[in-house]
Amino acid sequence: MPSPPTHSSSTPDLASYDLLAPQLSGGNDSAVMMAVFMEAASTGGVADRVISYHSSLGVLEWPPVVFDGICYPGVSELAALQSAAFGVPADRHLEVTRTMPGPDGTRMPHSLLTEIAAYGRFPRMGSPYCRKSAKESVVSAAWTPIVDRLKRELGRPVRILKVMGLRSDEVPDRKKRPAFRTVQVNGARVVDEWLPVKDWSTAAVKEWHADAPVPYAWTYDSVPGAGDWSGTSRCSCSLCVFASKRDVLLSISRRPRLADLYAEVERVRGDSFRADWRITDLIRHAEQGGAPDPGVVCPDDGPEFTALTKQVRAALEKEPRKEPELARRVGRPLCDGCTVHS
């Protein structure tokens, strides 16, 4: 098997790859990453090797909203806009999602919340299975047809560069993550990972967006279009178990029906939303005025949300694959009748 392509300590030789695969979350860091990466790809004359990917979380993503008569795009649309803004043709941007067999035999989306309900446990810092289940493995599977074709043509493992917008400022574990590393080597593919904006500060990202060719997600602001960056600090799952307490409380206020569905999973399975936070307590705290003003509330009354609710409840009717191991610690009181850690 040939060795992986040569590279410097942090910047890969883009021309040594057969597929350049930026992964777009639709968040503010993805846009910056795409700008930096596509400039490098264009300079290197390999922009034609780029296929961008968005691993959709479906209903769990921040949806589009209409506020003061203006429609603000949801996360999936933003990912497509980010790809197009920096020169990737529409047919080379792929939205992928995990699927499961539907009632009529066709494939249907398999939501991360459904997976949590079926598994019996919420993701934890030591076991963030959501990242692999809903994102990494879905994109990796989407590469398979390309890998099969190119391997036959090239007669060697296909070289893939996975490009992501992760930054050190976001969470401590990302600060430790190398800007460049090899993540997979086998007889079919060699996959390297590059984080071209790893060392960008949050302030620099916000400054870049002041003149960006694409909008940023409405959830970052106190109300859509405010431009104050006083909403949620991140744009991933609407209700992410790894988010800050303020982000989760704001998300609960913005998507109360989705929060109630998470609480139903928590109640039936017995596992807490986080080891130190029960979402049931957080909902009660938000209802008693402990959450930031939502600015806008998503109705979550469409057919996609109805389908999600049915899918989750069907999973809850079955035995979980894992028994929950709870960490029911008593935290500092938030309000009368509920406790949670800060």
N, C-alpha and C positions, 0 to 999 in steps of 0.2 A: 504494500500500500504506500503511495507517495506521501511525503511529509506535508503538513499544512503549509500554506503559503508563508513566505517570510514577511516580517513586519517590524516596525519599530516598537518601542515599549508601549505606546498608546495609540498610534495612528496606523491603521492597516493600509496596505497597498491595494486600493480598490480594483485595479486592473487584474489582480490575481484571482478574482472571484468570478464564478459563472452566474451567480444570482445575488443581487443586492436587494435585501429585504427589510426596509424600514417598517417598524411596527408603530402604528399611530393609535393613540388612545383617544384622541380628540381633545386632550387637555392642553394647557398653555405650553408645557414643555415639549410636547410633540411638534408643535408648530416651529419652535426655535430649532429643535433637532433637525426637522426637515429642511429648513433653510440652510443650516450649516452643512448637512450631509449632501444635499443636492448641489450646492456650490462645489464641493469636493468632487462629486461624481461628474459634473459637467466639465470641470477643469481637467479631470482625468480622462475625459472622452468615453465614459462608460455609463452615461445616463440611460442608454437603451437597455441596460441590464437590470434596471430598477423595476421591481414590482412591490407596491406598498400594500400593507395588510392592516385591517382593523378587525380585531377580535371582539365582536359585538356581544354585549351582555343583555341585549334585548330590553325588556321592560325595566331591568334593574339600572340601566344607564339613565343619565339625566335626559329627559325627553325635550322636544321643542315646546316652547310656550309662546302664547300671544299676550303681550303686555302693552297697554296704551295703544292698541291697534297695530303694533309691530310684531312680526313673527321672528322669534329668536331660535336659531337651529339647535337641534339636539346633538348629542355627542357623535353619533354615527355620521350625520351630515357634516359636522365639523371636520371629522377625519377625512372625508372625501374632499372637502374644500381645501384642507391643508395639503393634500397630495397634489391636487390640480394646480394650486397656487404656485407651486415650485416646479412645474413642468412635467409631471407624470400624466400621461394620457389616461382618460377615464377607464379604458379597458384594461389598464395595468394597475388599477386600484381594486383590491378584493376585500369585501366584507365577509368574514367567516364567523361561524358560530357552532357551538356543540349541538348535535341533534340526537333524537331518539325516534324509534318507530312510532308512528301515529296510529290511531284507531283503524284507518283505512289502509294501513300498510306503507304509506308514504312517510318520509322523514319529516319531523317537526322539531322546532327549537327545544332544547333541554336546558332550562334555566339553572343558573347557579343556585338559586334558592331551592329549587326542586332537588338538586344534588345534595344540598345541606340537609333537607328534610329526609331524604333517602339514606344518607350516611349516618345521621343521628347526632352529629356534632358540628358546631360552628368552627371555621378555621381559627387557628391560634398562631401566635408569633412563632412557636416552635414547629408548627405544622400548617403552613399556609397553602394547603392543597388547592385552594381556589385559584391561585395563580397558574398552576399547572393544568388543572382541570378545565378551566374556562378560557384560558389564554394561550399558554405556551404549547400545549399538546394540540390545540385546535389549529394554530398556525403551522406547526410542524407537519400535521396531517395534510394541510393544504399544499405543502411543498412536494408531497410524494409524487403526483403525476409529472411535475417538472423534473424531479430527480430521476424518475424512471426513464424519461425520454433522453435527458442529457447524458445519463450514465451510459446508455446504449451508444449514443453518438460519440462521446468522448473516450469511452473505454477506461474510465477511472472514476473514483468517487467525485461527486459534484461538490464544488466549493461554494459555500453560502456564507454571506455576511449578514447577520441579524443586527439591525441598528435600532437602538432604543433611546428614548429621551429621559432616562433616569438621571437624577441629580443628587449630589451629596447632601444638599441642603434639606432634602425632603424628610428622610428618616435616617437614624444612625446606621442601620444595616447597609444602606446604599452608599454611605461614605466609605465603607470597607470594601465595596465591590470594585474590582479592577476596571479601568476604562476600556481595557481590551483583554479578552481571554478566549480560549478555545472551550466550547461547551459540549461538543459532540464529535466523535470520530468513529466511523464504522466503515464497512465495505461499500456503502452507498453514498455517504455524505460526510463532509467535514464542515462543521458549523462553528464559526467564530462570532463573538458578540462585541459590538463596539458601542460605547456611550460617548458620543462626541460632545455633549454639553454637560458632562458630569460635573465639571468645576464651575459652571455658571451659577451665580448667586440668584436668589429669588428676586432681589431688587433689579438685577440685570435683565431677568426674564420679563418683568413687568415693564421696564423701560423699553425693551425691544418691541413689546406689543403696542406701545403708543403709536408707532408708525407701521405696524404690520399689515401685510396685504390680506390677512384673514382675521375675522373676529375671534375673540376668545369666548369660552362657554359662559352663558348668562349666569350660571350658578356661582361664579366667582364674585359677583357684585351683590350688594344689599338688595337691589331690585334690578331686573334686566335693563341694561343700557346705562346704569348709573356711572360706570367707569371708576368706582371707588375701591374695588378689590376688597369689599367688606362682607362678602358672602362666605361660601365654603372655601377652605384653603387648598383643597384638592378636587380633582374631577375624575373619579373612577366609578366604582359602584356608588349609587346614591346613598346607600347605607352600608358603609365599609367597616368591617370589624377592626381595621387597623387605623381608622380615622381618629382625630382628636375628639374629645368630649363635645367641644363647641360645634364642630362640624356635624357630629351625629345628632345633637339636639336641633340644629338648624335644619338638617335633612328631615328629621321627624316632623318638624313644623311645615316643611314644604311638601312632604309626601306622606301625609298621615295614614292613608289607606295602605300604602306599601309597608309602613312601620307596623301597622296592625297585623299584617300578614307575617312579618318577621316574628312578632310577639306570639302569634299562633303556633309557629314552628317551635319557638322557645318553650311555650307552655306544654305542648304535646310531647316533645322529646325530652324535656327536663334540663337540657344543656343551656347555659346562659350565653347570650349574644357575645359577651367577652367574659373572661374569667373573673374580672372585677366589676363588670357592668351588666346588669340585666336590662334588656331593652324595655321590658314592662315598667321598670322603675323610671327609666329615662322618658318614656312616653308620659307617665304621670307627672314627672317633673316639668316637662314641656307644657302640659295642659295647665299647670298651676303657675305659669308665667316665668318659668326658669329658662326658656329658650330665647334666642334672638328673634326679632321680628322677621318672619319668613319673607316678607316683601311680595311673594307670589306663592300660591298654593296650587299644586298640580292636581287635577281632578282624578286622574287614574280611573277613568270610567269607560275606557274603550274596550274593544273585543280582545286586544292583546292582554290586558290586565285580567280580564275574565278568564282567559285561557290559562294564564299563569296561576291564578287562584285554584282552578280545577286541578291543574297538574300538581301543585304543591299538596293539596288536600288528598289527592290520590296516593301520593308518596307517603303521607303521614298515616294512611290506613294500613300500611304494611310495617312489618318489623324493621327496625333500623339495622343497618349493616354493622354499626358499632354502638356499644353502650356508652353513654356520656360519662365523662369523668369530670365532675364539677369542681370548681374552686369557689365555693360559696363563702367568700370572706365578707365580713361586715365593714363597709366603708364609711366615710364621713357622711352624715346625713345631708341630703340635698333639700328635702322638704318633709313635711309631715307624712309619715307612712312610707317613705322610700329612701333607700340608701344606695350610694354608688361611690366608687373611687374617682378622684379627680384625674 
